[in-house]
């Protein structure tokens, strides 16, 4: 097994951090309960950059060539294993946007990047947005929508990025350069990651979690494109160049990046 690789973000040395089974932290979600998936024997190595702290695996870097993502991850079992995929988070995010953007909602254009089945974009459209699209690079025959969007959401997606810098560049391309918000949800690394290692609940290769970011590195990825970033706890992150007036109810000014 390779002991060290180059960091995907800064090219710094990235020695082996830990290994886990492909079914690590994976569950089959049923009605009111869940069943842990038994180990399947595939060992997944994760590396940690000694320069920037980014944690990642290279194990799946070439899976798109043989459609292993479709076979082993995004298959018919995926909706049961990713328990919020079927609409829970789509409804929550849509409601957040509707309440926050209020009377401006009908004038805004939304893109759900990595939106899977398109539930979130369908709900946003039903709530009366000017335009609402889904674009998922893992979907077969995905069609890139034209133009820019006021809100580009990336909900539980950036941790799936095999090439994180390329994904960030794509998000920026879709965002309105004058008043666009890029709304991201992903769990940034906890303070005790050195203790938890791959026992941390978010390290779940079965659902495609391959990239984990320290907050400063997530900020830096967007700062390279002229964006600031505001954080809501450890999980929600909003990137923007200039905070638009129509988003004043989304986040209090005291919590925005200066």
C-alpha positions as CSV (number, residue, x, y, z in Angstrom):
1,X,0.0,0.0,0.0
2,X,1.3,3.5,-0.8
3,X,2.5,5.2,2.4
4,X,2.4,8.8,1.1
5,X,0.8,10.7,-1.8
6,X,0.7,14.3,-2.9
7,X,-2.2,16.4,-1.5
8,X,-5.0,17.1,-4.0
9,X,-5.2,20.7,-2.8
10,X,-1.7,21.9,-2.2
11,X,0.5,19.0,-3.4
12,X,2.0,18.8,0.1
13,X,3.2,15.4,1.5
14,X,0.2,13.3,2.7
15,X,1.2,10.2,4.6
16,X,-1.3,7.5,5.4
17,X,-3.7,8.7,8.1
18,X,-5.9,5.6,8.7
19,X,-7.7,2.8,6.9
20,X,-11.2,1.5,7.1
21,X,-13.5,-1.0,5.5
22,X,-15.6,0.2,2.6
23,X,-18.7,-0.2,4.8
24,X,-17.3,1.8,7.6
25,X,-20.0,3.8,9.4
26,X,-22.6,2.7,6.8
27,X,-26.2,1.7,7.7
28,X,-29.3,0.5,6.0
29,X,-32.0,2.9,7.0
30,X,-35.4,1.4,7.4
31,X,-38.6,2.7,9.1
32,X,-37.8,3.8,12.6
33,X,-34.5,1.9,12.9
34,X,-31.3,1.2,11.0
35,X,-29.0,-1.8,10.6
36,X,-25.2,-1.5,10.3
37,X,-23.7,-2.9,7.1
38,X,-21.4,-5.8,7.7
39,X,-17.7,-5.3,6.6
40,X,-17.2,-6.2,2.9
41,X,-13.4,-6.7,3.0
42,X,-12.4,-3.7,0.8
43,X,-9.8,-1.7,2.6
44,X,-10.0,2.1,1.9
45,X,-6.9,4.2,2.8
46,X,-7.2,7.8,3.8
47,X,-4.3,10.3,3.7
48,X,-3.7,13.5,5.6
49,X,-1.7,16.4,4.2
50,X,1.0,17.6,6.7
51,X,0.9,21.1,5.2
52,X,-2.9,21.9,5.0
53,X,-4.6,19.1,7.0
54,X,-6.9,18.0,4.2
55,X,-7.9,14.3,4.6
56,X,-8.7,12.3,1.5
57,X,-8.6,8.9,-0.2
58,X,-7.3,8.1,-3.7
59,X,-9.0,4.7,-3.7
60,X,-11.8,5.8,-6.0
61,X,-9.9,8.2,-8.2
62,X,-10.3,6.0,-11.3
63,X,-13.7,4.5,-10.6
64,X,-15.5,6.6,-13.2
65,X,-13.6,4.7,-16.0
66,X,-15.4,1.5,-15.3
67,X,-18.6,3.0,-13.8
68,X,-17.7,1.7,-10.4
69,X,-19.5,4.7,-8.8
70,X,-22.7,3.5,-10.4
71,X,-22.1,-0.1,-9.5
72,X,-20.7,0.2,-6.0
73,X,-22.0,3.5,-4.6
74,X,-24.9,5.2,-6.5
75,X,-26.8,2.0,-7.1
76,X,-30.3,0.9,-6.2
77,X,-29.4,0.5,-2.5
78,X,-28.0,4.1,-2.2
79,X,-31.3,5.7,-1.1
80,X,-31.6,3.3,1.9
81,X,-27.9,3.9,2.9
82,X,-27.9,7.7,2.6
83,X,-31.0,8.1,4.8
84,X,-31.7,11.8,4.0
85,X,-31.2,11.4,0.2
86,X,-34.9,10.8,-0.4
87,X,-36.2,14.2,0.5
88,X,-35.5,15.1,4.2
89,X,-32.7,17.5,3.5
90,X,-34.3,18.8,0.2
91,X,-37.3,19.9,2.1
92,X,-35.3,21.5,4.9
93,X,-33.1,23.5,2.6
94,X,-36.0,24.6,0.4
95,X,-37.9,25.8,3.5
96,X,-34.8,27.7,4.7
97,X,-34.5,29.5,1.4
98,X,-38.2,30.3,1.2
99,X,-38.3,31.8,4.6
100,X,-34.9,33.6,4.3
101,X,-35.5,35.2,0.9
102,X,-39.1,36.0,1.4
103,X,-40.5,38.5,-1.2
104,X,-37.3,38.2,-3.2
105,X,-37.7,34.5,-3.8
106,X,-39.7,34.9,-7.0
107,X,-37.0,36.9,-8.6
108,X,-34.1,34.5,-7.8
109,X,-32.5,31.7,-9.8
110,X,-31.4,28.6,-8.1
111,X,-29.0,25.7,-9.0
112,X,-28.8,22.6,-6.9
113,X,-25.3,21.3,-7.7
114,X,-25.1,17.5,-7.2
115,X,-28.8,17.4,-6.6
116,X,-29.4,13.8,-7.4
117,X,-33.0,13.1,-8.2
118,X,-33.8,16.9,-8.3
119,X,-36.1,17.0,-5.4
120,X,-34.7,20.2,-4.0
121,X,-34.9,22.0,-7.3
122,X,-38.4,20.8,-7.8
123,X,-39.5,22.1,-4.4
124,X,-37.8,25.4,-5.0
125,X,-39.6,25.7,-8.3
126,X,-42.9,24.8,-6.8
127,X,-42.4,27.5,-4.2
128,X,-42.2,30.1,-7.0
129,X,-38.6,30.7,-7.8
130,X,-37.8,32.5,-11.1
131,X,-35.7,29.5,-12.2
132,X,-34.6,26.3,-10.5
133,X,-32.3,23.6,-11.9
134,X,-30.4,20.5,-10.8
135,X,-27.0,19.6,-12.2
136,X,-25.4,16.4,-11.0
137,X,-22.1,15.3,-12.5
138,X,-22.7,11.7,-11.4
139,X,-26.0,11.5,-13.3
140,X,-25.9,9.8,-16.7
141,X,-26.3,12.3,-19.6
142,X,-26.3,15.3,-17.2
143,X,-27.0,18.5,-19.1
144,X,-25.2,21.7,-17.9
145,X,-27.7,24.5,-17.5
146,X,-26.9,27.8,-19.1
147,X,-26.2,31.1,-17.4
148,X,-25.5,32.1,-13.8
149,X,-27.6,31.6,-10.7
150,X,-28.2,33.8,-7.6
151,X,-28.0,30.7,-5.3
152,X,-25.8,27.7,-6.0
153,X,-26.4,25.1,-3.4
154,X,-24.0,22.2,-2.9
155,X,-25.7,20.1,-0.2
156,X,-23.7,17.1,1.1
157,X,-21.7,17.1,-2.2
158,X,-18.2,18.5,-1.7
159,X,-17.1,15.6,0.5
160,X,-17.8,13.4,-2.6
161,X,-15.4,15.4,-4.7
162,X,-12.6,13.3,-6.3
163,X,-11.1,16.6,-7.6
164,X,-12.1,19.3,-5.1
165,X,-10.4,22.2,-6.7
166,X,-12.2,21.5,-10.0
167,X,-15.6,21.3,-8.2
168,X,-15.0,24.6,-6.5
169,X,-14.1,26.2,-9.9
170,X,-17.3,24.8,-11.3
171,X,-19.4,26.2,-8.5
172,X,-17.9,29.6,-9.0
173,X,-18.6,29.4,-12.7
174,X,-22.3,28.9,-12.0
175,X,-22.6,31.6,-9.4
176,X,-23.7,35.1,-10.4
177,X,-20.4,37.1,-10.2
178,X,-22.1,40.1,-8.8
179,X,-24.5,38.8,-6.1
180,X,-24.2,35.0,-6.1
181,X,-24.2,32.9,-3.0
182,X,-22.7,29.4,-2.9
183,X,-24.5,27.5,-0.1
184,X,-22.5,24.5,1.0
185,X,-23.2,21.8,3.6
186,X,-20.4,19.4,4.6
187,X,-18.9,18.4,8.0
188,X,-15.6,20.1,8.5
189,X,-12.9,18.2,10.5
190,X,-13.6,18.0,14.2
191,X,-11.0,19.1,16.7
192,X,-10.4,15.5,17.9
193,X,-10.0,13.9,14.5
194,X,-6.6,12.6,15.5
195,X,-8.3,10.6,18.2
196,X,-11.4,9.5,16.2
197,X,-9.5,8.9,12.9
198,X,-11.8,6.9,10.6
199,X,-14.2,6.1,13.5
200,X,-15.5,9.6,12.9
201,X,-19.1,9.1,11.7
202,X,-18.6,11.1,8.5
203,X,-16.0,8.8,7.1
204,X,-18.3,6.6,5.1
205,X,-16.8,5.4,1.9
206,X,-19.9,3.4,1.0
207,X,-21.9,6.6,0.3
208,X,-18.9,8.2,-1.5
209,X,-17.3,10.3,1.2
210,X,-13.8,10.8,0.0
211,X,-12.7,14.4,1.0
212,X,-12.7,16.1,4.4
213,X,-11.8,19.7,4.9
214,X,-10.5,21.8,7.8
215,X,-12.4,25.1,7.9
216,X,-9.4,27.3,6.9
217,X,-8.8,25.1,3.9
218,X,-12.4,25.3,2.7
219,X,-12.1,29.1,3.1
220,X,-8.9,29.1,1.1
221,X,-10.4,27.2,-1.8
222,X,-13.0,29.9,-2.3
223,X,-10.7,32.8,-1.4
224,X,-8.6,31.9,-4.5
225,X,-11.7,33.0,-6.5
226,X,-12.3,36.2,-4.5
227,X,-14.9,34.7,-2.2
228,X,-15.4,35.2,1.6
229,X,-16.9,32.5,3.7
230,X,-19.3,32.5,6.6
231,X,-19.8,29.4,8.7
232,X,-22.9,28.2,10.6
233,X,-21.5,25.8,13.2
234,X,-19.3,23.1,11.7
235,X,-21.6,22.0,8.9
236,X,-23.0,24.9,6.8
237,X,-20.8,27.3,4.9
238,X,-21.8,30.3,2.7
239,X,-19.4,31.7,0.1
240,X,-19.9,35.1,-1.4
241,X,-18.0,38.1,-2.9
242,X,-20.5,40.7,-1.7
243,X,-23.4,39.9,0.5
244,X,-26.6,40.6,-1.5
245,X,-29.4,42.6,0.1
246,X,-32.0,40.0,-0.8
247,X,-30.1,37.5,1.6
248,X,-30.2,39.7,4.7
249,X,-32.6,37.4,6.4
250,X,-30.5,34.3,5.8
251,X,-27.7,35.1,8.2
252,X,-27.3,38.0,10.7
253,X,-24.6,40.4,9.7
254,X,-22.6,39.7,12.8
255,X,-22.0,36.2,11.6
256,X,-20.8,37.1,8.1
257,X,-17.1,37.2,7.1
258,X,-15.6,40.6,7.1
